Amino acid sequence: MKQPEPSTDRGSSSLQRQEETTVSSQTTHGAADMTRRMVCGGLAGMIAKTATNPLDRIRMLSQTGEHGIKLSSSTTTTKRITPLQLYKSILQNEGILGLWAGNGANLLRVFPAKSIVFSSNDFYRGVAHTLYFGNDVDNNNNNYTTQQQQKQQLPWMLSFLSGGLAGMTASAATYPLDLARGRITGKLAGPGGKKHYKGIVNTVLITAREEGVRALYKGVTPTLLGAMPYEGIKFGTVGMLERAFPKSSTGEEQGGVLS
């Protein structure tokens, strides 16, 4: 009696399921790794910003001319105020916590800004791939082989453009927080320690009430123009380095831009 031949459909179906599971696992691992790097980079950035906020506060007061130092009538108004004098003035008018004025708004925008930068950069890279290659294969996409990823890496200029647009998108989305930080940091408390701005929400509300909602985006144009080359150079350099040092066949991830 003739034995029935084993069906090849079952084997091919099993192999296909294994490939789909592998691709899904790689995609999940890539997303988890990106989240881990963003969280670690965000926390590191928050620590660094908190540690350097006193210096940033002194810098902002130097730029705005808010020093709170009484000058004698014989002293010219053009007398240079030293950083040490500003430091002492902050302590006298606001106490030691005054050195960290505006730090809350600075920290609050870290994770939203980084999340928007990375997600929008992925979006702009996908658009650039579609326009340049005619498909959406990207070197960050785990659904494709290493050879496919290396062959279809974006040129430096397109990486620069997508990174720059991502930086502008993040800056525009979080600019009211940046404005609040600047106003809190650049305004010294008046007599008796009375502050004009009392926190992030209060600063946003006062600005909108006294100057209109559009005032929340005062100075946004130079900020966007500065974000374009800043983020563009970072992501463009990463793209250039990825072409010079391609991802290994084992699929090891390259470091991301988190600063």
C-alpha positions as CSV (number, residue, x, y, z in Angstrom):
1,M,0.0,0.0,0.0
2,K,1.4,3.4,-1.1
3,Q,2.2,5.8,1.8
4,P,0.8,9.3,1.4
5,E,3.5,11.9,0.6
6,P,4.1,14.4,3.3
7,S,2.6,17.8,2.6
8,T,4.9,20.7,2.0
9,D,2.2,23.2,2.7
10,R,2.5,22.5,6.5
11,G,6.2,23.0,6.5
12,S,6.1,26.2,4.5
13,S,3.3,27.6,6.7
14,S,5.4,26.8,9.8
15,L,8.4,28.5,8.3
16,Q,6.4,31.6,7.4
17,R,5.0,31.8,10.9
18,Q,8.6,31.5,12.3
19,E,9.7,34.4,10.0
20,E,6.8,36.5,11.1
21,T,7.5,35.8,14.7
22,T,11.2,36.7,14.2
23,V,10.3,40.0,12.4
24,S,7.8,40.9,15.2
25,S,10.4,40.1,17.9
26,Q,13.0,42.3,16.1
27,T,10.6,45.2,15.8
28,T,9.5,44.9,19.4
29,H,13.1,44.7,20.6
30,G,14.0,47.8,18.4
31,A,11.2,49.8,19.9
32,A,12.0,48.8,23.4
33,D,15.7,49.6,22.9
34,M,14.8,53.1,21.5
35,T,12.6,53.7,24.5
36,R,15.3,52.7,26.9
37,R,17.9,55.0,25.2
38,M,15.4,57.9,25.2
39,V,14.6,57.4,28.9
40,C,18.3,57.1,29.9
41,G,19.3,60.0,27.7
42,G,16.4,62.1,29.0
43,L,17.2,61.5,32.6
44,A,20.9,62.2,31.9
45,G,19.9,65.5,30.3
46,M,17.7,66.4,33.2
47,I,20.5,65.8,35.7
48,A,22.9,67.9,33.6
49,K,20.4,70.8,33.2
50,T,19.7,70.8,36.9
51,A,23.4,70.9,37.7
52,T,24.1,73.8,35.4
53,N,20.9,75.8,35.9
54,P,22.6,78.3,38.3
55,L,25.1,79.2,35.6
56,D,22.3,79.5,33.1
57,R,20.3,81.7,35.5
58,I,23.3,84.1,35.8
59,R,23.7,84.1,32.0
60,M,20.1,85.0,31.5
61,L,20.2,87.8,34.0
62,S,23.3,89.1,32.4
63,Q,21.5,89.3,29.0
64,T,18.4,90.9,30.4
65,G,20.2,93.4,32.6
66,E,18.1,92.3,35.7
67,H,20.7,92.4,38.4
68,G,18.9,94.0,41.4
69,I,22.1,95.7,42.5
70,K,21.8,99.3,43.8
71,L,24.2,101.6,42.0
72,S,25.2,104.9,43.5
73,S,24.3,108.1,41.7
74,S,28.0,108.7,40.8
75,T,28.2,105.2,39.2
76,T,27.5,105.0,35.5
77,T,24.8,102.7,34.4
78,T,27.2,101.1,32.0
79,K,29.2,99.6,34.9
80,R,29.9,95.9,34.3
81,I,28.2,93.6,36.7
82,T,30.3,90.5,37.4
83,P,28.9,87.0,37.6
84,L,29.9,86.8,41.3
85,Q,27.8,90.0,42.0
86,L,24.8,88.5,40.2
87,Y,25.2,85.3,42.2
88,K,25.1,87.3,45.4
89,S,22.2,89.3,44.2
90,I,20.1,86.2,43.5
91,L,20.8,84.8,46.9
92,Q,19.9,88.2,48.6
93,N,16.6,88.6,46.6
94,E,15.4,85.1,46.1
95,G,17.4,82.8,48.3
96,I,19.3,79.7,47.2
97,L,16.3,78.3,45.4
98,G,16.5,81.3,43.1
99,L,19.5,79.7,41.4
100,W,17.1,77.1,40.1
101,A,14.4,79.4,38.9
102,G,13.0,78.2,35.6
103,N,14.5,74.7,36.0
104,G,11.0,73.1,36.2
105,A,10.0,74.4,32.8
106,N,13.4,73.3,31.5
107,L,13.0,69.7,32.8
108,L,9.3,69.5,31.7
109,R,10.2,70.0,28.1
110,V,13.0,67.4,28.0
111,F,10.9,64.2,27.3
112,P,8.3,65.8,25.1
113,A,11.0,67.5,23.0
114,K,13.0,64.3,22.6
115,S,9.9,62.2,21.9
116,I,8.8,64.6,19.2
117,V,12.3,64.9,17.7
118,F,12.7,61.1,17.3
119,S,9.1,60.4,16.2
120,S,9.1,63.3,13.7
121,N,12.5,62.4,12.4
122,D,11.3,58.8,11.7
123,F,8.3,60.3,9.8
124,Y,10.5,62.7,7.7
125,R,13.0,59.9,7.0
126,G,10.1,57.7,5.8
127,V,8.9,60.5,3.5
128,A,12.4,61.1,2.2
129,H,12.9,57.3,1.5
130,T,9.6,57.2,-0.4
131,L,10.6,60.2,-2.5
132,Y,14.2,59.2,-3.0
133,F,14.0,55.4,-3.3
134,G,10.4,54.9,-4.2
135,N,9.7,52.8,-1.1
136,D,9.8,53.2,2.7
137,V,12.9,51.0,3.5
138,D,14.9,52.7,6.2
139,N,18.1,51.8,8.0
140,N,16.1,51.9,11.2
141,N,13.5,49.5,10.0
142,N,14.0,46.0,11.4
143,N,11.7,44.4,8.8
144,Y,14.5,44.4,6.2
145,T,17.9,42.7,6.0
146,T,21.2,44.4,6.8
147,Q,22.1,44.4,3.1
148,Q,18.9,46.1,2.1
149,Q,19.3,48.7,4.9
150,Q,22.9,49.5,3.9
151,K,22.0,49.9,0.2
152,Q,19.2,52.3,0.8
153,Q,20.6,54.6,3.5
154,L,19.7,58.2,3.0
155,P,22.3,60.6,1.6
156,W,23.8,63.0,4.2
157,M,21.8,66.0,2.9
158,L,18.5,64.2,3.3
159,S,19.4,63.0,6.8
160,F,20.3,66.6,7.6
161,L,17.0,67.9,6.2
162,S,14.9,65.3,8.0
163,G,16.7,65.9,11.3
164,G,16.4,69.7,10.9
165,L,12.7,69.5,10.2
166,A,12.3,67.2,13.3
167,G,14.2,69.8,15.4
168,M,11.9,72.6,14.1
169,T,8.8,70.5,14.8
170,A,9.9,69.8,18.4
171,S,10.9,73.4,19.0
172,A,7.6,74.7,17.7
173,A,5.6,72.2,19.8
174,T,7.4,73.0,23.1
175,Y,8.2,76.7,22.5
176,P,5.7,78.0,25.1
177,L,7.6,76.1,27.8
178,D,10.9,77.5,26.5
179,L,9.4,81.0,26.6
180,A,8.2,80.4,30.2
181,R,11.6,79.2,31.2
182,G,13.2,82.3,29.7
183,R,10.9,84.7,31.4
184,I,11.2,83.1,34.8
185,T,15.0,82.8,34.5
186,G,15.5,86.3,33.2
187,K,13.4,88.1,35.7
188,L,14.8,88.8,39.2
189,A,12.4,89.1,42.2
190,G,11.6,92.7,43.3
191,P,11.7,94.2,46.7
192,G,10.7,91.8,49.5
193,G,11.3,88.8,47.2
194,K,8.1,89.5,45.2
195,K,8.2,87.6,41.9
196,H,6.4,88.7,38.8
197,Y,6.2,85.2,37.5
198,K,5.3,82.4,39.9
199,G,5.7,79.1,38.1
200,I,5.2,77.7,34.6
201,V,1.4,77.9,34.4
202,N,1.3,81.3,36.0
203,T,3.8,82.6,33.5
204,V,1.8,81.2,30.5
205,L,-1.4,82.7,31.9
206,I,0.0,86.1,32.6
207,T,1.7,86.3,29.2
208,A,-1.5,85.3,27.4
209,R,-3.6,87.7,29.4
210,E,-1.3,90.7,29.2
211,E,0.0,90.3,25.7
212,G,-2.3,87.8,23.9
213,V,-2.0,84.2,23.0
214,R,0.3,85.0,20.1
215,A,2.9,86.3,22.6
216,L,3.6,82.7,23.7
217,Y,5.4,82.4,20.4
218,K,7.4,85.6,20.6
219,G,10.9,84.9,19.2
220,V,10.0,81.6,17.7
221,T,11.4,82.4,14.3
222,P,15.1,82.6,15.3
223,T,14.6,79.6,17.6
224,L,13.3,77.5,14.6
225,L,16.1,78.8,12.4
226,G,18.6,77.7,15.1
227,A,17.0,74.3,15.5
228,M,17.3,73.5,11.8
229,P,21.1,73.4,11.6
230,Y,21.5,72.1,15.2
231,E,19.4,69.0,14.9
232,G,20.2,68.7,11.2
233,I,23.9,68.4,11.8
234,K,23.4,65.9,14.6
235,F,21.2,63.6,12.6
236,G,23.1,64.2,9.4
237,T,26.4,63.3,11.1
238,V,24.8,60.1,12.6
239,G,23.7,59.1,9.1
240,M,27.1,59.8,7.7
241,L,28.8,57.7,10.4
242,E,26.3,54.9,9.9
243,R,27.4,54.7,6.3
244,A,31.0,54.7,7.3
245,F,30.5,52.2,10.1
246,P,27.5,50.1,9.0
247,K,25.4,47.9,11.3
248,S,26.9,44.5,11.7
249,S,25.1,41.4,10.4
250,T,24.2,40.4,13.9
251,G,21.9,43.4,14.0
252,E,23.7,45.3,16.8
253,E,22.2,48.8,17.2
254,Q,24.1,52.0,16.8
255,G,24.0,54.6,19.5
256,G,21.3,57.3,19.2
257,V,21.4,61.1,19.5
258,L,20.1,62.0,22.9
259,S,21.8,65.2,23.9
